[in-house]
Amino acid sequence: MTPPHAPPIAERAKGEAPAAVSFVVSTLTKRKDFLSATRARHVATPGFILQMRHRMHGETGDDIRVGFTCSKKVGKAVARNRAKRRLREIARQVLPTAGQPGFDYVLVGRRNVTAARPFKAMIEDLRRALVQLHGRGT
């Protein structure tokens, strides 16, 4: 049995909370998508770096896609995995309401900060970064 899906973002009123069902955000898996996001707009926050790329009309889907990366500079495997878990959780909480369809987002972990920064501060960092990248009018 498949779970019910939340209504598309375009059908929700501005500021309206997502439906009670979990909103599924697609995950970036192909290296090409990560490299494209690297060359696009980005903003550095205290807890991570957010890269954002608007997909072209010929590319698949109008959904929100997100990727996560932490290099070996972040630490050994345990530290990298913890940092990526935290990045996945803030993306799960913020992107369904603040992200825009047709965009790819990549969250890059930072050394000694992503795993240790207070969680609420990271959520606010992501919200501010999205406003900065999309502009206040959108």
N, C-alpha and C positions, 0 to 999 in steps of 0.2 A: 504494500500500500504506500502510495506516495503522499507526502505531507502537502497541505494546501499552501499556495503561494500568496505572498503579499501582493496587493494591487500595484501596478507599475507606478513609478515615482511621478510621472506626468499626470496621473489621475488623482493624486493626493493634493489637498490644499496646502498652500505654503505654510510651514510651521506645524503642520499636522503630524502627530506621532505615527510611526509605522504600525501596521496591523499587529495583532497579538502573535501571529505566526512569525517565525524567524525569517529574516530577509537574507536571501542568499546572494552573496557578492562573488562573482567569478574570480578565480585565482589565475594570475599569470604563470605560465609554466615554460614558455618558449624563450630562449636566450634573445632572440630577435626583438621580442617585446620589451625586455629589460633594457637592451641597448638603445632602442628607440626612446624610451622614457629617460635614459641618461642624457640624451642630447636635447631634451625638451626643457620646459621651465622647471625650476626647483626653488625650494626655500629651506634654509637651515634653521632648525629650532634647537633649544638646549638638549632635548632628548633624542632627536633623530633628524634625518633629512627626508623631506618629502619631495618626490619628483612627480610631475604631472604631464600627461600628454593627451591631447585631443585626437581621437581616432578619426581618420578620413571616412568619407561616406561609403567608399568601397569596402571598408573593413567590416568584419563580422559584428553584428549586434549593436544595440544601443544600451547595453547594460553597463554597470560599473565593474571594472576589473581592477584587481589590486595584487601587488606582489610584495614580497618581503625579502630582504637580504641583509646578512651580517657577515662581514669578512672575518678572517682570522685575527685581525687587529682588535676585534671586540673581545676576544678571549678564546679559551679552549671550547670544546664542543658543548659542555654544560652551560657556559656563559652565553654562547651564541644561541642555543636552543631556548634559554630563558628569555633572552632579549626578543627573539622572534615570537615566542608565545605572547609576550606583552604587546608587541606591535600588532599581532593578529587580533587580540582582544580590543585594543583601542579602535582598530579599523572596523571591527564588527559592531561596536557601539556607535561610532560617529558617522561612517560613510553612508549608511542607508538614509540618513536625514540630511547630511551636509554635502555629500558627494553629488556629482552630476552625471547623468547617463551619457555614454559616449566617451568617457574619459578613462585613461589608465593611470593608476596611482602606484608608486613604488615607495615603500618606507624602508629607509636604510638605517640600520642600527649604528650607534656611536659608542666608541670605546669608553668604558667605565661609567657610562651615564644611563644608557637605555635600560639596563637591568636594575639600576639603583634609584632612578628618579621616581618621585611619588607618582602613583598611577593617575590621580586626578589632575596633576600638573601636565602629564603627557596627553590626557584627553583634551585639555584646554589648548595645549600646543598644536594638536592636530586641527582643532576648530579654527584657531587663528591662522594657521598655515593655509587652510582651505580658503578662508576669506581673502587672504592676501593673494593667493594664486588666481582665484576666480574673479576677484574684484568685488566691491561691495554691492554693486548693482545686480549681480546675478546670484 
